[in-house]
Amino acid sequence: MNRKKLQKLTETLTKNCKHFNKFEVKCLINFFYNLVGDVTERQGVVIGLDRNAFRNILHVTFGMTDDMIMDRVFRGFDKDNDGCVSVSEWIVGLSLFLRGTLEEKMKYCFEVFDLNGDGFISKEEMFHMLKNSLLKQPSEEDPDEGIKDLVEITLKKMDHDHDGKLSFSDYEQAVREETLLLEAFGPCLPDPKSQMEFEAQVFKDPNEFNDM
């Protein structure tokens, strides 16, 4: 990418990302193109991270292991649903992922957990996610029974209007009362250690950018 284009992209994305400054945006653009590799930009060809490359970053960099959740995080970043995370989707997504406010994170987590996108987290969705995210423990008992019990306990705690499913309003109220419930159905945000390591790796050497 030539210098002029890079400067214009940096300025546009800095305006769109309230959680990153200009230097950080430029670092993230460079990091993105290092990940994507040396791809020649051609009209009509989307340059970005496909599902596998993106999941690899979530796994290696942020320690995520749950396939279902990683797939949902990919969809959360890939706003235009073209199967690819573009440079602007990457930076706007990371702005929330790394530094979002509680309000932004609640909206994002709810969308991750609402598997079919109908605006509710149903009992079935809770069951699938909890079954997926809990460690498989060898035992005599039927593990599904334990997960069903956990779903009922979770509903009792979070389903404020008692309709047997979680609306965003239920979820928001529960999280505001107990922040630990933000990722109740699986880890879909980086832990503080991964976040710090990623930022330390990417946001470095400001001397390189003195000419901005």
TORGU-209635 format. One record per residue (C-alpha): residue number from 0; residue in three letters; z, x, y. Coordinates in pm, 1 decimal. Layout:
REM TORGU-209635
+-----+------+----------+----------+----------+
| seq | type |        Z |        X |        Y |
+-----+------+----------+----------+----------+
| NUM |  ALA |        Z |        X |        Y |
...
+-----+------+----------+----------+----------+
END
This chain:
REM TORGU-209635
+-----+------+----------+----------+----------+
| seq | type |        Z |        X |        Y |
+-----+------+----------+----------+----------+
|   0 |  MET |      0.0 |      0.0 |      0.0 |
|   1 |  ASN |    -99.2 |    149.2 |    335.1 |
|   2 |  ARG |    157.1 |    217.8 |    606.7 |
|   3 |  LYS |     44.4 |    -63.9 |    838.7 |
|   4 |  LYS |     59.6 |   -325.0 |    561.8 |
|   5 |  LEU |    398.6 |   -199.8 |    447.2 |
|   6 |  GLN |    538.2 |   -220.8 |    799.8 |
|   7 |  LYS |    409.7 |   -576.9 |    847.0 |
|   8 |  LEU |    548.0 |   -686.0 |    507.5 |
|   9 |  THR |    884.9 |   -525.2 |    586.6 |
|  10 |  GLU |    909.8 |   -708.0 |    918.8 |
|  11 |  THR |    811.2 |  -1045.8 |    769.5 |
|  12 |  LEU |   1058.5 |  -1015.6 |    482.0 |
|  13 |  THR |   1339.7 |   -892.2 |    707.7 |
|  14 |  LYS |   1302.9 |  -1215.1 |    909.0 |
|  15 |  ASN |   1316.6 |  -1423.4 |    588.1 |
|  16 |  CYS |   1619.8 |  -1245.7 |    440.7 |
|  17 |  LYS |   1939.8 |  -1291.4 |    632.0 |
|  18 |  HIS |   2135.8 |  -1071.7 |    388.2 |
|  19 |  PHE |   1922.1 |   -752.9 |    411.4 |
|  20 |  ASN |   1841.0 |   -533.5 |    710.2 |
|  21 |  LYS |   1502.4 |   -370.4 |    771.9 |
|  22 |  PHE |   1594.0 |    -45.5 |    596.4 |
|  23 |  GLU |   1717.9 |   -229.8 |    286.7 |
|  24 |  VAL |   1404.5 |   -446.3 |    272.9 |
|  25 |  LYS |   1186.2 |   -135.4 |    285.5 |
|  26 |  CYS |   1389.0 |     26.2 |      4.9 |
|  27 |  LEU |   1348.0 |   -287.5 |   -208.1 |
|  28 |  ILE |    971.6 |   -300.4 |   -143.9 |
|  29 |  ASN |    940.8 |     63.7 |   -254.6 |
|  30 |  PHE |   1157.2 |     -2.7 |   -560.2 |
|  31 |  PHE |    943.7 |   -306.1 |   -648.2 |
|  32 |  TYR |    618.7 |   -106.6 |   -636.1 |
|  33 |  ASN |    777.4 |    168.6 |   -846.6 |
|  34 |  LEU |    862.1 |    -95.7 |  -1108.9 |
|  35 |  VAL |    521.3 |   -262.0 |  -1099.0 |
|  36 |  GLY |    342.7 |     73.4 |  -1116.1 |
|  37 |  ASP |     36.0 |    190.0 |   -932.2 |
|  38 |  VAL |   -165.1 |   -130.9 |   -929.1 |
|  39 |  THR |   -473.2 |   -157.3 |   -712.5 |
|  40 |  GLU |   -452.9 |   -467.4 |   -496.8 |
|  41 |  ARG |   -752.2 |   -691.3 |   -556.4 |
|  42 |  GLN |   -817.6 |  -1032.8 |   -414.1 |
|  43 |  GLY |   -705.8 |  -1314.0 |   -642.7 |
|  44 |  VAL |   -495.7 |  -1081.4 |   -859.5 |
|  45 |  VAL |   -120.5 |  -1140.8 |   -839.7 |
|  46 |  ILE |     80.8 |   -821.4 |   -831.5 |
|  47 |  GLY |    428.8 |   -871.5 |   -961.4 |
|  48 |  LEU |    682.8 |   -852.6 |  -1238.7 |
|  49 |  ASP |    602.1 |  -1067.3 |  -1539.4 |
|  50 |  ARG |    871.7 |  -1241.7 |  -1742.7 |
|  51 |  ASN |    928.5 |   -947.3 |  -1979.5 |
|  52 |  ALA |    946.3 |   -682.7 |  -1706.0 |
|  53 |  PHE |   1184.4 |   -901.1 |  -1504.8 |
|  54 |  ARG |   1408.0 |   -975.8 |  -1804.6 |
|  55 |  ASN |   1419.1 |   -604.3 |  -1878.0 |
|  56 |  ILE |   1559.7 |   -543.5 |  -1526.2 |
|  57 |  LEU |   1818.7 |   -819.7 |  -1572.7 |
|  58 |  HIS |   1922.0 |   -668.5 |  -1905.7 |
|  59 |  VAL |   1917.5 |   -295.2 |  -1824.6 |
|  60 |  THR |   2028.7 |   -306.2 |  -1459.6 |
|  61 |  PHE |   2257.1 |   -609.9 |  -1450.4 |
|  62 |  GLY |   2378.7 |   -619.2 |  -1812.1 |
|  63 |  MET |   2255.1 |   -971.6 |  -1890.6 |
|  64 |  THR |   2204.8 |  -1052.4 |  -2257.9 |
|  65 |  ASP |   2158.7 |  -1429.4 |  -2279.3 |
|  66 |  ASP |   1786.7 |  -1504.9 |  -2328.3 |
|  67 |  MET |   1813.2 |  -1865.8 |  -2212.2 |
|  68 |  ILE |   1994.6 |  -1772.8 |  -1889.9 |
|  69 |  MET |   1760.2 |  -1478.2 |  -1818.3 |
|  70 |  ASP |   1464.8 |  -1712.0 |  -1855.6 |
|  71 |  ARG |   1621.6 |  -1955.1 |  -1608.2 |
|  72 |  VAL |   1696.7 |  -1671.7 |  -1360.4 |
|  73 |  PHE |   1329.6 |  -1568.5 |  -1383.0 |
|  74 |  ARG |   1228.3 |  -1925.4 |  -1294.7 |
|  75 |  GLY |   1475.8 |  -1918.6 |  -1004.3 |
|  76 |  PHE |   1301.4 |  -1611.7 |   -859.5 |
|  77 |  ASP |    945.9 |  -1726.1 |   -943.1 |
|  78 |  LYS |    936.2 |  -2001.2 |   -681.2 |
|  79 |  ASP |    563.0 |  -2073.1 |   -708.3 |
|  80 |  ASN |    571.5 |  -2089.4 |  -1092.3 |
|  81 |  ASP |    278.1 |  -1852.1 |  -1139.8 |
|  82 |  GLY |    453.5 |  -1656.4 |  -1417.8 |
|  83 |  CYS |    505.9 |  -1355.0 |  -1194.1 |
|  84 |  VAL |    771.6 |  -1244.1 |   -944.2 |
|  85 |  SER |    586.6 |  -1122.2 |   -633.6 |
|  86 |  VAL |    731.0 |   -873.1 |   -384.1 |
|  87 |  SER |    843.4 |  -1149.4 |   -145.1 |
|  88 |  GLU |    997.7 |  -1355.8 |   -431.3 |
|  89 |  TRP |   1173.3 |  -1037.2 |   -547.0 |
|  90 |  ILE |   1333.1 |   -968.9 |   -207.9 |
|  91 |  VAL |   1419.6 |  -1330.0 |   -119.5 |
|  92 |  GLY |   1563.2 |  -1375.2 |   -472.3 |
|  93 |  LEU |   1768.9 |  -1054.7 |   -457.5 |
|  94 |  SER |   1904.7 |  -1151.7 |   -115.6 |
|  95 |  LEU |   2081.8 |  -1447.3 |   -279.4 |
|  96 |  PHE |   2142.8 |  -1276.9 |   -616.5 |
|  97 |  LEU |   2323.3 |   -979.9 |   -461.0 |
|  98 |  ARG |   2468.5 |  -1109.3 |   -134.6 |
|  99 |  GLY |   2437.0 |  -1487.4 |   -119.7 |
| 100 |  THR |   2707.7 |  -1705.0 |     30.7 |
| 101 |  LEU |   2912.0 |  -1927.8 |   -200.4 |
| 102 |  GLU |   2695.6 |  -2226.3 |    -91.8 |
| 103 |  GLU |   2372.5 |  -2042.1 |   -181.5 |
| 104 |  LYS |   2514.0 |  -1919.9 |   -512.4 |
| 105 |  MET |   2634.6 |  -2269.1 |   -609.6 |
| 106 |  LYS |   2288.5 |  -2414.9 |   -548.8 |
| 107 |  TYR |   2124.1 |  -2131.1 |   -742.2 |
| 108 |  CYS |   2365.3 |  -2146.4 |  -1040.7 |
| 109 |  PHE |   2333.9 |  -2523.9 |  -1061.7 |
| 110 |  GLU |   1953.4 |  -2494.0 |  -1077.4 |
| 111 |  VAL |   1985.1 |  -2228.2 |  -1350.1 |
| 112 |  PHE |   2214.5 |  -2454.2 |  -1554.8 |
| 113 |  ASP |   2009.2 |  -2772.9 |  -1502.6 |
| 114 |  LEU |   1771.8 |  -2682.4 |  -1786.2 |
| 115 |  ASN |   1532.2 |  -2978.0 |  -1752.9 |
| 116 |  GLY |   1543.8 |  -2996.0 |  -1372.7 |
| 117 |  ASP |   1658.6 |  -3360.2 |  -1353.7 |
| 118 |  GLY |   1938.3 |  -3291.3 |  -1104.4 |
| 119 |  PHE |   2220.8 |  -3311.8 |  -1361.1 |
| 120 |  ILE |   2383.0 |  -3081.7 |  -1616.4 |
| 121 |  SER |   2404.7 |  -3300.7 |  -1927.1 |
| 122 |  LYS |   2636.1 |  -3263.4 |  -2228.0 |
| 123 |  GLU |   2338.3 |  -3138.6 |  -2432.3 |
| 124 |  GLU |   2256.0 |  -2871.4 |  -2172.6 |
| 125 |  MET |   2620.3 |  -2759.2 |  -2161.6 |
| 126 |  PHE |   2627.0 |  -2742.3 |  -2541.3 |
| 127 |  HIS |   2309.3 |  -2528.6 |  -2558.6 |
| 128 |  MET |   2424.0 |  -2287.6 |  -2289.1 |
| 129 |  LEU |   2779.7 |  -2248.3 |  -2418.4 |
| 130 |  LYS |   2654.2 |  -2202.8 |  -2774.1 |
| 131 |  ASN |   2415.3 |  -1936.4 |  -2648.6 |
| 132 |  SER |   2659.9 |  -1749.2 |  -2427.6 |
| 133 |  LEU |   2965.3 |  -1744.0 |  -2655.3 |
| 134 |  LEU |   2997.5 |  -1457.8 |  -2899.1 |
| 135 |  LYS |   2921.0 |  -1562.5 |  -3252.7 |
| 136 |  GLN |   3250.5 |  -1532.7 |  -3437.1 |
| 137 |  PRO |   3246.6 |  -1550.2 |  -3817.0 |
| 138 |  SER |   3490.9 |  -1821.7 |  -3918.0 |
| 139 |  GLU |   3548.7 |  -2091.8 |  -4173.4 |
| 140 |  GLU |   3522.1 |  -2367.3 |  -3915.1 |
| 141 |  ASP |   3201.0 |  -2522.9 |  -3791.8 |
| 142 |  PRO |   3134.5 |  -2336.4 |  -3462.9 |
| 143 |  ASP |   2947.2 |  -2638.1 |  -3321.8 |
| 144 |  GLU |   3268.1 |  -2843.1 |  -3334.2 |
| 145 |  GLY |   3451.5 |  -2587.3 |  -3120.8 |
| 146 |  ILE |   3167.0 |  -2590.0 |  -2866.1 |
| 147 |  LYS |   3166.8 |  -2970.8 |  -2855.2 |
| 148 |  ASP |   3542.2 |  -2957.6 |  -2779.9 |
| 149 |  LEU |   3475.1 |  -2703.4 |  -2504.8 |
| 150 |  VAL |   3208.1 |  -2932.4 |  -2353.1 |
| 151 |  GLU |   3459.9 |  -3218.8 |  -2345.1 |
| 152 |  ILE |   3726.2 |  -2997.4 |  -2181.9 |
| 153 |  THR |   3472.2 |  -2875.9 |  -1924.1 |
| 154 |  LEU |   3362.9 |  -3231.4 |  -1845.2 |
| 155 |  LYS |   3722.8 |  -3340.8 |  -1803.9 |
| 156 |  LYS |   3774.1 |  -3063.4 |  -1548.1 |
| 157 |  MET |   3442.8 |  -3087.7 |  -1359.5 |
| 158 |  ASP |   3304.3 |  -3441.7 |  -1395.5 |
| 159 |  HIS |   3471.8 |  -3599.8 |  -1092.9 |
| 160 |  ASP |   3284.7 |  -3932.4 |  -1105.8 |
| 161 |  HIS |   3332.3 |  -3967.2 |  -1484.8 |
| 162 |  ASP |   2969.2 |  -4048.0 |  -1570.2 |
| 163 |  GLY |   2949.1 |  -3803.3 |  -1862.3 |
| 164 |  LYS |   2730.4 |  -3546.6 |  -1681.8 |
| 165 |  LEU |   2758.6 |  -3310.3 |  -1387.0 |
| 166 |  SER |   2581.8 |  -3381.2 |  -1059.8 |
| 167 |  PHE |   2563.3 |  -3107.6 |   -795.3 |
| 168 |  SER |   2843.4 |  -3287.1 |   -610.7 |
| 169 |  ASP |   3070.4 |  -3269.1 |   -922.4 |
| 170 |  TYR |   2985.8 |  -2903.4 |   -973.8 |
| 171 |  GLU |   3035.2 |  -2811.5 |   -606.7 |
| 172 |  GLN |   3374.2 |  -2982.9 |   -589.0 |
| 173 |  ALA |   3492.0 |  -2809.5 |   -908.6 |
| 174 |  VAL |   3373.8 |  -2464.3 |   -792.2 |
| 175 |  ARG |   3536.3 |  -2504.5 |   -450.6 |
| 176 |  GLU |   3865.3 |  -2583.0 |   -628.2 |
| 177 |  GLU |   3822.1 |  -2297.9 |   -878.4 |
| 178 |  THR |   3562.3 |  -2029.5 |   -797.0 |
| 179 |  LEU |   3565.8 |  -1896.6 |  -1155.3 |
| 180 |  LEU |   3373.9 |  -2211.9 |  -1256.3 |
| 181 |  LEU |   3067.5 |  -2088.8 |  -1061.1 |
| 182 |  GLU |   2929.5 |  -1933.9 |  -1381.4 |
| 183 |  ALA |   3094.7 |  -2179.9 |  -1620.5 |
| 184 |  PHE |   2791.7 |  -2203.0 |  -1851.6 |
| 185 |  GLY |   2683.5 |  -1840.1 |  -1863.4 |
| 186 |  PRO |   2657.0 |  -1529.0 |  -1645.1 |
| 187 |  CYS |   2359.5 |  -1571.0 |  -1409.2 |
| 188 |  LEU |   2478.3 |  -1344.8 |  -1124.6 |
| 189 |  PRO |   2544.2 |   -969.1 |  -1135.2 |
| 190 |  ASP |   2901.3 |   -849.7 |  -1183.2 |
| 191 |  PRO |   3040.2 |   -647.3 |   -887.6 |
| 192 |  LYS |   3003.6 |   -313.0 |  -1070.7 |
| 193 |  SER |   2632.7 |   -368.5 |  -1154.0 |
| 194 |  GLN |   2571.0 |   -488.0 |   -800.4 |
| 195 |  MET |   2729.3 |   -178.4 |   -645.0 |
| 196 |  GLU |   2542.9 |     57.0 |   -880.5 |
| 197 |  PHE |   2209.8 |   -114.6 |   -808.6 |
| 198 |  GLU |   2261.7 |   -101.7 |   -431.6 |
| 199 |  ALA |   2371.0 |    263.0 |   -446.1 |
| 200 |  GLN |   2059.2 |    348.3 |   -648.2 |
| 201 |  VAL |   1813.3 |    157.1 |   -427.1 |
| 202 |  PHE |   1954.7 |    184.4 |    -74.0 |
| 203 |  LYS |   1953.6 |    559.1 |    -24.0 |
| 204 |  ASP |   1801.5 |    838.9 |    181.5 |
| 205 |  PRO |   1760.0 |    676.5 |    523.7 |
| 206 |  ASN |   1594.7 |    998.5 |    650.1 |
| 207 |  GLU |   1277.6 |    897.8 |    469.9 |
| 208 |  PHE |   1240.7 |    600.2 |    701.6 |
| 209 |  ASN |   1300.6 |    755.0 |   1043.9 |
| 210 |  ASP |    945.6 |    675.3 |   1150.5 |
| 211 |  MET |    993.1 |    298.3 |   1112.3 |
+-----+------+----------+----------+----------+
END
